[in-house]
Amino acid sequence: MLTYIKESMEELRNNVTLPSRAESSNLMVIVAVFSILFALATWGIDTVFSKLVQLYFNNILN
């Protein structure tokens, strides 16, 4: 386990580069936009299914 941690730290020091501040900002905006779109799509599908279930049960009970 200790070897794994040492090798991981060495990998981080030697092979990993952090994105620039501008690139990080752009990626954050992209993630935020897609998160909002996905949330809206989920809300829309949930609303449609909710209406369909209500319609189905109203027809059964009446």
QUILIN-V562574 format. One record per run of one state. SS is the DSSP state (alpha for helix, beta for strand, coil for the rest). FROM is the first residue (numbers start at 0). TO is the last residue. If there is no record, write none. Layout:
BEGIN
SS & FROM & TO
SS & FROM & TO
END
This chain:
BEGIN
coil & 0 & 0
alpha & 1 & 14
coil & 15 & 19
alpha & 20 & 60
coil & 61 & 61
END
